[in-house]
Amino acid sequence: MTDSPLLPPSVGEPFWFLGGQARVLLPGAATNRAMSVLEFDDPKGQAPPLHVHDGEDEVWIVLDGEISFFVGDARYDLQGGQVAHGPRGVPHSYLVRSPQSRMAVVYAPAGIEEWFRSNGTPVSHVDDAPASFDIGAIIASAEAFSLRVVGPPPQQI
C-alpha cells in the first residue's frame, strides 16, 4: 500500500471505544466531508445505547461475526458479508452475538468520526484489555455532534 497525501499517519491507528476497538479508515477530511469510514472490532455482548444520529446516515458492513441491528422497530440479524442501513433520524443500535465481530461503518456526511476519536483511548498493545470509560461523559459530548441517546442498549438474546 502506498502512502496517500490525503491520509495523515494517525489514520488507521486503533483506539478503545465503549469496550471494543475502533479505527478511522477514511476521515471526512479525505472526502471533502462527504463521508467517513470507521472499523469496529467488538466482543460478544457489545451494544451501544439506543441512539439517533440527526446529522448522518450509517451503512453497517459486517466483515466477521454475527451482529443484530435494531433500526426503528425492525431487527436485522447479519453475519459476515451482509449490510444494513441506519437512516438519520431513526433510533438504532446493535448487539454482537458471536464471540468477536468486525464491521466497517460508513457515515455520510462525515464528522462523527471526530466524536469517536475524541472519546476513545489509544491502544498501546493489541492484546491490552479495553480501557475504562465514562459513559456519562461520552453521552454528554454527543450533543455537539447531533447524536442523542434515546434508550438503553439491547439485551443479550
Steps between C-alpha positions, in 0.01 A plus 500: 500500500639841410475806716218735405548874535137521622534269798713606799717234668260477798219367278442135568651501848270303733337650807277360771136608484225367730686176570599419142759626256436749223707668235435765239560350156398806299461839670259761375794725418589257218151518343423870531278391794273294272555184707728327747566131562580340835574141595376350828638182655263405782460208742184300566236703680627837374197726459490879496198676648204551267579828327411735215733674257329818382785593268603188309393168354687180587574192297620198701709241319558188709847367419518219758266361762128529569336827594133590554408853389194674637369781277170654606270202559698266272768248590762372255716199593810529284820304453822557306437643153157649580403867514233713673405868487429731792327814369556827681227588744409135573590343839743212462754281676669165460591195704796272431385136521822317399813472719660780295385723215645746257307751292565800281260791539450775243369833631365754253567782528820484703577658836389244757841330479636792703257417783613137501866597493466766773326249730740215431821394671802399289583129490857449614508124436254293298459255790419767762171482685243766407561838658252617760259771386247743643175438314346815649778719361481329162123555482536862612750569222269354235263798484763710319492237221116481474505156660238419764465199729133400516508167685707224655713255302326191362522200731678173427275268298 
